[in-house]
Amino acid sequence: MQTILITVILVFLSFSAWAQKSVQLKFNLEQNRVYRLKSMSEQNMSQTMGGMQRNTTVKSTTDVSLKVMETGKDFMVVEFTFDTIIINTNTAGMNFDINSTLPGDLESDDIGEILSVFMNRYCSNPLFAKVTYEGKIIEFINIKLFTDYVMKDVDSIKSQMAQFIKGRAKTMADPSSIQTTIESILAYLPGTKISKGDAWDITLDMNSGGMMYLIKSHYKLNELKGEVADIAFESAIDPADSEPVEIDGNMITNNIRGTSKSNMTVDTRSGMLIESTGKYHMEGDLSVEVQGNDMLIPTIIDGETRNVGLP
């Protein structure tokens, strides 16, 4: 009898060990439960113009909440709330902060105070979207109401930097920029059953300061440890197209490319991110048309990112 019992236990344990070798990796979020994520990044950019080098450092922190309102066969309806966004920019000795927790002031001469008005609105209203169980946005439901509210009074800015500020505000409220912000911390799951060593690819569009990039990422499941998936991924970052775009009144052709390497851990029960860290390097030229003349701006960008799930 004792021998039979031991055999049954060993069979059960071996089955459990086998079961842990594969997992259905997709979002399985509780309806009406609030999930929170924090995203932090630091970017250093060096540009050479007219023989002079200009360095820019951007540090940002974004807290976002999401709540599943409804679920369907192919997608879920998710309420997103940007709880807090704080961005510090230092460029050529000029420093300004954009802080969503402050009301800001449209009459100010400070770039940060003006842009904080729009960021405060950005973080004051929820955004609803249909999202796949892999974390990609199918469509926004209330995007026009959201962006109209954020951009209210933008044409009343009278600062000497009005053109620059309006351009940044419009980029901030552009639907593709909003989608980039959400998918950069949400779109990483294969949506299928995978085992250790399996790989999958995800392609995303990214709007960076009005310039579109195509990010092709290759993911690999390194390990399954209980209910935690350990994943590594590498990304290739390329311009989405070769056509010039108008930014701040100038026509700019983007020839900057790069790569990134990252690691992440994911809760296999919910699909939610536990933590991810990564580094990226980009370099190339920006071709800027100024009054009929082309100017090349060699650019080097290095950055680090860290995303964490919050209780």
C-alpha positions in Angstrom: 0.0 0.0 0.0 2.9 2.3 0.9 4.6 1.5 -2.4 1.4 2.4 -4.3 1.0 5.7 -2.4 4.7 6.7 -3.2 4.2 5.8 -6.8 1.0 8.0 -7.1 2.9 10.9 -5.4 5.8 10.6 -7.8 3.5 10.4 -10.8 1.7 13.5 -9.6 4.9 15.4 -9.0 6.3 14.5 -12.4 3.0 15.6 -14.0 3.2 18.9 -12.1 6.8 19.5 -13.2 5.8 18.7 -16.8 2.8 21.1 -16.6 5.2 23.9 -15.6 7.1 23.6 -18.8 4.5 25.4 -20.9 2.1 28.3 -20.3 -0.6 30.2 -22.1 0.9 33.6 -22.2 -1.8 36.3 -22.7 -3.7 38.8 -20.6 -6.2 37.3 -18.2 -7.1 40.3 -16.1 -9.9 40.5 -13.5 -12.8 42.6 -14.6 -13.1 46.0 -12.7 -9.8 45.4 -10.8 -7.3 48.3 -11.1 -3.7 47.3 -12.3 -0.9 49.9 -12.1 2.4 50.3 -13.9 5.2 52.7 -13.6 7.6 53.5 -16.5 10.9 55.3 -16.0 13.4 56.3 -18.6 16.6 58.4 -19.1 17.8 59.4 -22.5 21.0 61.2 -23.5 21.2 62.7 -27.0 24.2 64.3 -28.6 23.8 66.4 -31.8 26.3 68.3 -33.9 25.2 71.4 -35.7 27.4 73.9 -37.4 30.5 72.3 -35.8 29.0 72.7 -32.3 27.8 69.8 -30.1 24.6 70.1 -28.3 23.6 67.6 -25.5 20.1 66.9 -24.3 19.1 64.8 -21.4 15.4 63.7 -20.9 14.2 61.9 -17.7 10.6 60.8 -17.5 8.3 58.9 -15.1 4.9 57.8 -16.1 2.3 56.1 -13.8 -0.6 54.5 -15.6 -3.7 52.5 -14.3 -5.8 50.1 -16.3 -9.1 48.5 -15.6 -10.9 45.9 -17.8 -14.5 47.0 -18.2 -15.7 44.3 -20.6 -14.3 41.2 -22.2 -15.1 39.6 -25.5 -13.7 36.7 -27.6 -10.9 38.7 -29.4 -10.5 41.8 -27.3 -11.2 43.5 -24.0 -12.5 47.1 -23.3 -9.9 48.7 -21.1 -10.1 52.0 -19.2 -6.6 53.7 -19.1 -5.8 56.5 -16.7 -2.4 58.3 -16.9 -2.1 59.0 -13.1 1.1 61.0 -13.2 3.6 62.1 -15.9 6.7 64.0 -15.0 9.3 64.9 -17.7 12.6 66.8 -17.1 14.4 68.1 -20.1 17.9 69.7 -20.1 19.1 70.9 -23.5 22.0 73.2 -24.1 21.9 74.5 -20.6 18.1 75.2 -20.8 16.1 73.2 -18.3 12.3 72.8 -18.1 9.9 70.4 -16.3 6.6 69.1 -17.4 4.5 68.0 -14.4 1.0 66.6 -14.7 0.4 67.2 -10.9 0.6 71.0 -11.4 -2.1 73.1 -13.2 0.5 75.0 -15.2 0.1 78.5 -16.7 -0.7 79.3 -20.3 0.5 82.9 -19.7 3.9 81.9 -18.4 7.2 82.4 -20.2 8.4 79.0 -18.9 8.0 76.2 -21.5 7.4 73.6 -18.7 4.6 75.6 -17.0 2.8 76.0 -20.4 3.1 72.3 -21.3 2.1 71.3 -17.8 -1.3 72.7 -18.6 -1.8 70.2 -21.4 -0.2 67.3 -19.4 -2.4 68.1 -16.4 -5.5 67.6 -18.7 -3.9 64.5 -20.2 -3.8 62.9 -16.8 -7.3 64.2 -15.6 -9.5 62.0 -17.8 -9.7 58.3 -18.6 -9.2 56.9 -22.1 -11.1 53.8 -23.3 -9.8 51.4 -25.9 -10.4 48.0 -27.4 -7.2 45.9 -26.7 -6.2 42.4 -27.8 -5.2 39.8 -25.3 -1.6 40.3 -26.5 -1.7 44.0 -25.5 -2.2 45.7 -28.8 -4.7 48.5 -29.2 -7.4 47.8 -31.8 -9.0 51.2 -31.5 -9.7 54.0 -29.1 -13.3 54.6 -28.1 -13.3 58.2 -26.9 -10.1 59.6 -28.5 -11.6 62.7 -30.0 -13.2 63.8 -26.7 -9.9 63.1 -24.9 -7.6 65.0 -27.4 -10.1 67.9 -27.8 -10.0 68.5 -24.1 -6.2 68.2 -23.8 -5.7 70.6 -26.7 -8.2 73.3 -25.7 -6.8 76.8 -25.9 -3.5 75.7 -27.5 -3.8 78.5 -30.1 -3.9 81.1 -27.4 -0.2 80.6 -26.5 1.7 83.8 -27.0 5.1 82.8 -25.7 8.2 83.5 -27.9 8.5 79.7 -28.1 4.9 79.3 -29.1 5.6 77.3 -32.3 7.9 74.9 -30.4 5.4 74.5 -27.6 2.4 74.0 -29.9 4.3 71.3 -31.8 5.1 69.5 -28.5 1.5 69.7 -27.3 0.1 68.4 -30.6 2.6 65.5 -30.6 1.6 64.7 -27.0 -2.1 64.5 -27.9 -1.6 62.8 -31.2 -3.4 59.4 -31.1 -0.4 57.6 -32.5 1.7 59.0 -29.6 -0.8 58.0 -27.1 -0.9 54.5 -28.6 2.9 54.4 -28.5 2.9 55.3 -24.8 0.4 52.5 -23.9 1.7 49.7 -26.2 5.4 50.4 -25.1 4.5 49.0 -21.7 1.7 46.6 -22.6 2.3 44.8 -26.0 4.7 42.0 -25.3 2.7 38.8 -25.0 2.5 36.1 -27.7 -1.1 35.1 -26.9 -0.3 31.4 -27.3 1.0 28.5 -25.3 4.8 28.6 -25.2 7.5 26.6 -23.5 11.1 27.3 -22.4 13.2 28.3 -25.4 10.2 29.4 -27.6 10.4 32.7 -29.4 7.9 35.2 -30.9 8.1 38.5 -32.7 6.2 41.7 -32.2 6.2 44.8 -34.4 5.1 48.2 -33.1 5.0 51.8 -34.5 6.5 54.5 -32.3 5.9 58.2 -32.5 9.0 60.0 -31.2 8.7 63.8 -31.3 6.6 63.6 -34.5 9.0 61.1 -36.2 7.6 57.6 -36.8 9.8 54.6 -36.1 9.2 50.9 -36.7 10.3 48.6 -33.8 10.7 44.9 -34.5 11.2 42.9 -31.3 12.3 39.3 -31.0 11.2 37.7 -27.6 12.4 34.4 -26.1 11.1 32.6 -23.0 14.2 31.8 -21.0 12.6 30.2 -17.9 9.4 29.4 -16.2 9.8 29.7 -12.4 6.5 28.9 -10.7 4.1 31.6 -11.9 6.8 33.9 -13.3 8.1 33.9 -16.9 11.6 35.2 -17.4 11.8 36.7 -20.9 14.6 38.3 -22.9 14.1 40.4 -26.1 16.1 42.4 -28.6 14.7 45.1 -30.8 15.7 46.8 -34.1 14.6 50.4 -34.4 14.3 51.9 -37.9 12.5 54.9 -39.4 9.0 54.0 -40.5 9.6 55.6 -43.9 12.1 57.7 -45.9 9.7 60.6 -46.5 10.4 64.0 -44.7 8.0 65.2 -42.1 7.3 68.8 -40.9 8.3 69.5 -37.4 8.4 73.0 -35.9 8.1 74.5 -39.4 11.0 72.5 -40.8 11.1 69.5 -43.2 13.1 66.8 -41.5 14.2 63.4 -43.0 15.0 60.9 -40.4 18.0 58.5 -40.9 18.5 57.4 -37.3 18.5 53.7 -36.5 19.3 51.7 -33.4 19.0 48.5 -31.3 17.9 47.7 -27.8 18.3 44.7 -25.4 15.9 44.1 -22.5 14.9 41.5 -19.9 11.5 41.2 -18.3 9.5 39.1 -15.8 5.8 38.5 -16.3 3.1 37.0 -14.0 1.8 34.1 -16.0 -1.6 34.1 -14.2 -2.6 37.6 -15.4 0.0 38.4 -18.1 0.9 41.6 -16.3 4.4 42.8 -16.2 6.4 42.4 -13.0 9.5 44.2 -14.1 11.5 45.0 -17.2 14.8 46.7 -17.8 16.5 47.7 -21.0 19.1 49.8 -22.8 19.1 51.2 -26.3 21.5 52.9 -28.7 20.6 54.9 -31.8 22.6 56.9 -34.2 22.5 58.5 -37.7 21.6 61.8 -39.3 18.7 64.2 -39.4 18.4 66.0 -42.7 16.8 69.3 -42.1 15.6 71.6 -44.9 16.0 75.3 -43.8 15.1 78.0 -46.3 15.8 75.7 -49.3 19.1 74.5 -47.9 19.7 71.0 -46.5 21.6 70.6 -43.2 22.8 67.3 -41.8 22.7 66.8 -38.0 24.7 63.8 -36.8 22.8 62.4 -33.8 23.7 59.8 -31.1 21.1 58.6 -28.6 21.6 56.3 -25.6 18.9 55.5 -23.1 17.8 53.2 -20.3 14.2 52.1 -19.4 12.7 50.4 -16.4 9.0 49.4 -16.1 7.5 47.9 -13.0 4.1 46.6 -11.9 2.7 48.3 -8.8 0.6 46.7 -6.1 
